[in-house]
Amino acid sequence: MKRRQIITGLSSGVLAASLAGCSKEPSKAQTSKYSTKTIHWTMVTTWPKNFQGLGEGAEYLANLIDKMSAGRLKIRVFGAGEMVPALQVFDTVSSGNAQMGHGAAYYWKGKLPASPFFSAVPFGMNAQEMNSWLLKGEGLQLWESLYAPFNLVPRPCGNTGVQMAGWFNKEIKSVADLKGLKMRIPGLGGEVLKRAGGVPVLLPGSEVFTSLERGALDAAEWVGPYNDLAFGFYKAAKYYYYPGWHEPGSTMEAIINKEALNQLPDDLQQIVLDACLIANQDMLCEYTQKNFSALQTLQQKHHVQLKKLPDDVLNHLKVLSVDVVKESVSGNAEGEKIYASYMAFLENVKQWTKLSEKSFLENRTSI
C-alpha cells in the first residue's frame, strides 16, 4: 500500500507539473467547466469481483484514476457476471454501455485473430519484453489500429509474469498423454494443445474450479500460485505443472470507449492513460512478490505435487507453436503485419535476454 501511495503521489505531482508547464493558462470558462464537475464511468471486467491480483488490479486502476483526478473522474467496477458475462466485456465497452473494460486480449481471438499477440504468445515474449514492444516498439500503435474499428482504445494495465502450465488430474509423462486431454486453456495456447490432440476449453475463471472438480475438465490453467491458491484448485487436481509455455508474460488490458475518452477534458484523458501504465507495473510487482510464498503454501500445507513438463513434451509443443502462431493470422493483412512486428522484435530482444538475464540467472548464487 505504501508503494502504491508513493507511486500515485509521484504520478499526480509529475502530471500536474507537466500540465502547468506545458499548457496555456485555462480560460475562466474552462476552469469553471471542469474544476467542480464529477464524471462517472463504469468499468466491466472479465474477473470475479475483487479477485486477487486480477480483480484487484481493476479496482486499483479505478481508485488510482479517482485520486489522480482529485475525484473528478469516478469509476464503478463490476466483476464478471455482475453487469455482463466475462466474455462480453469487449462488446459492452465497444457499444458504449460501459466506458471501460479490464481483461485480456486473447479472449477476443474469435473476433480478432491477432488479438492474442497483445496478451500472450506460446514460447513468446516475457513481461519485460512485452512492455518493451508495446511501449517502445510498434506494439501499442498496432494494437490501437486493430481495436479502432470497434471504437476502443487499448492500454496495457498489468502483467502476471510467467504463468504455470496448470493443474492436472493425471501425470503428463509423454506427448501421448496430451491426446484427448480436456483442458481449460485460452488463446493461441489452446490452439497448440488442439494441434497436439487435446481438447481446449475456454471458460471464465469463475467456472474453472467446478468444471475441474466435477471431471468436466482433465486439466486447467489459470494464472499462477497467487491466484490458483485463492481459487482452491489444489482441492480439485493433484498435479501442478510448470513452466507456463503458453503464457510467458501475459499482458492484461484496459479497453476504453473512444467516444467516452474523447469527451473528457484533455487532462483527464491523460490521467486515464497514465494510470493504466502505473497499474501495468504495479500488477507485475505484486505477482513477483506473492507467487512464491503462495507456492510454498500449496506445497507445504496442501501437499501439492509440483512437476515440470517433460522436455520432449515441451519440445513438441514448441514445434507446434511455430506453425499455429503463424497460421493464426494467415491471409489477414493486418494480422500478418502484427505477426511480423512481434516476431522481429522477439528475435532481436531474445538475443539480449539470453546474453544478459539468462546468463546472469544461471550463475547467480545466494549472498
Secondary structure, 3 states (H helix, E strand, C coil): CHHHHHHHHHHHHHHHHHHHHHCCCCCHHHHHHHCCCCEEEEEEECCCCCCCCHHHHHHHHHHHHHHHCCCCEEEEEECCCCCCCHHHHHHHHHHCCCCEEEECHHHHCCCCCCHHHHCCCCCCCCHHHHHHHHHHCCHHHHHHHHHHHHCEEEEEEEECCCCCCEEECCCCCCHHHHCCCEEECCHHHHHHHHHCCCEEECCCHHHHHHHHHCCCCCEECCCCHHHHHHHCHHHCCCEEEECCCCCCCCEEEEEEEHHHHHCCCHHHHHHHHHHHHHHHHHHHHHHHHHHHHHHHHHHHCCCCEEEECCHHHHHHHHHHHHHHHHHCCCCCHHHHHHHHHHHHHHHHHHHHHHHHHHHHHHHCCCC
